[in-house]
Amino acid sequence: MFLGYARVSTQDQNLNRQMDQLREARCERIFCERIPGTK
């Protein structure tokens, strides 16, 4: 099973491109975060 991880650090950034690439890599489970780098 392949796992994926997508993360953006600002509200202006979008997870869609990362999610598409992880799906193309056949990740069966993808974890996402939207966390600023200062936290």
C-alpha positions as CSV (number, residue, x, y, z in Angstrom):
1,M,0.0,0.0,0.0
2,F,1.3,3.4,-0.9
3,L,0.7,6.4,1.4
4,G,0.9,10.0,0.3
5,Y,1.4,13.3,2.2
6,A,0.4,16.7,0.9
7,R,1.0,20.0,2.7
8,V,0.6,23.7,2.1
9,S,1.8,26.4,4.4
10,T,-0.5,29.3,3.3
11,Q,-4.2,29.8,2.7
12,D,-3.4,31.0,-0.8
13,Q,-1.8,27.7,-1.8
14,N,-3.8,24.8,-3.2
15,L,-3.5,21.1,-2.5
16,N,-5.1,20.0,-5.8
17,R,-1.8,19.7,-7.8
18,Q,-0.1,17.7,-5.1
19,M,-3.2,15.5,-4.7
20,D,-3.3,14.8,-8.4
21,Q,0.3,13.8,-8.5
22,L,-0.1,11.5,-5.5
23,R,-3.1,9.8,-7.1
24,E,-1.1,9.3,-10.3
25,A,1.6,7.7,-8.2
26,R,-1.1,5.2,-7.1
27,C,-1.2,6.3,-3.5
28,E,-4.1,4.5,-1.8
29,R,-4.3,6.8,1.2
30,I,-3.4,10.5,1.2
31,F,-2.9,12.7,4.3
32,C,-3.3,16.5,3.9
33,E,-2.3,19.4,6.1
34,R,-2.7,23.1,5.8
35,I,-0.2,24.4,8.4
36,P,1.9,27.6,8.4
37,G,5.6,27.1,8.7
38,T,5.8,29.3,11.8
39,K,3.7,26.9,14.0
